[in-house]
Amino acid sequence: MKLLRNLLLLLIGLLLVAALVAPGMIGPRVEDVWKQQLTNLQGAEATDYQRGWFGAETYTRITGSDGATELRSEIQHGPLLFTGSGLRLGAVYSVTTVVPEQLPVAIRTQLEALYGRLAHSPLRLETVVGVDNTIENILRLESFVRSDAGGEVQFEGAELHFHSGYSGALLNGTIELGGIRHSAGGQEKFYSAPASGEVSIVPGRSLESSLQWPLVKAETESGPLELRQVQLDLALTMIERGRLKLESQFEAPQVQSATPVSAVSQRISIPEVAPAELAHYLSQLLPASGERDWPVVFGPPLVLQQQLLVQSANGPIMMDADINWRGLRTGARPVSQAPSQWLAPMTGTMTFSAAEQALLQSPLIGQALLLRKYGLLEEKDGELQMLMEVDRGELKVNGQPLPPDLFLMAITGQF
């Protein structure tokens, strides 16, 4: 028994020595690999790397089209790692956050509009490199509550978990997106239940994801709207000159509302866009406080194709659009005052078709009757159809030239 106890004490001592010695031996290798990985990341460089025995601290600068962003990483050397989820065995554990003071002005302004003054990073990336060289990453986005003249927006945060091999050539993972609620005047205007999904990333090349929401609710001019079993598929691809290609598919197979609509599907394709321009338009999806500045909203250029299908008890409604928007200069007048000015940067086509009863028994019946009266909606085989073409301010409806102000009056019922 005494021999067994001594052997056990010796084994524990050896393990303790290994735990104390190994971090110092692992450290130089970690530093070499860290810097090597940065060389594979376009626009990234290590500005400072301070290595100790049990860990290291490093700063990384990433330069993009909006400017430079600085990241701070705290690194632990294995084999014993004190992670955010407890004690683990592994080679490396790191926590990376954004340095708020070193964010580009445009990005910091957008974040502070949601989180208020940034005392710390709302983004946190935890990485564990296992003893078998597998890599586990957890990216966390903090929750926030924003209140302004437009009401209150609550976001419950998000988590992205993904795994990869040592090379990091392919990342597969899962997404957990917290609920989002917008209230104004003591009433709920919008709510999306927590969503979940999957994501696949090829660093520097592509991202594919699929998200599912069990419930999305909103208050509309026609009354309450509920969408159930909603799914959104996204595919984002890096193309030449650092630009992006976006494909999305939206499906809402169960719709409940005061209208006869029963299902909605929408496909959007953006063949080429700068990351900053895409971020600008995505930010416009958030609820706005007060009146939007539409010339600012539609300032950047955008090329877009869309296919929309609305199923209803009275038949389908379809709209296809192919638009090349060159951007709007600052100081543009409102569209109601200068519609031709808003059409000048645009080239494209829009086709619209709907079962006659689907349109005439919808909230759009007033506009539909007026557009049909003036020949802008044509009847064909029980459908109402319209073809609209725009070419740098010149507007044609069903092949016939039409002044933009008259078309605007027709669709707004001001004839």
Secondary structure, 3 states (H helix, E strand, C coil): CHHHHHHHHHHHHHHHHHHHHHHHHHHHHHHHHHHHHHHCCCCEEEEEEEECCCEEEEEEEEEECCEEEEEEEEEEECCEEEECCEEEECCEEEEEEECHHHCCHHHHHHHHHHHCCCCCCCEEEEEEECCCCCEEEEEEECCEEEEECCEEEEECCEEEEEEECCCCCCEEEEEEECCEEEEECCEEEEEECCEEEEEEEECCCEEEEEEEEEEEEEEECCEEEEEEEEEEEEEEEECHHHCEEEEEEEEECEEECCCCEEEEEEEEEEEEECHHHHHHHHHCCCCCCCCCCHHHHCCCCEEEEEEEEEEECCCCEEEEEEEEECCCCCCCCCCCCCHHHHHCCEEEEEEEEEEHHHHHCCCCHHHHHHHHHCCCCEEECCEEEEEEEEECCEEEECCEECCHHHHHHHHCCCC
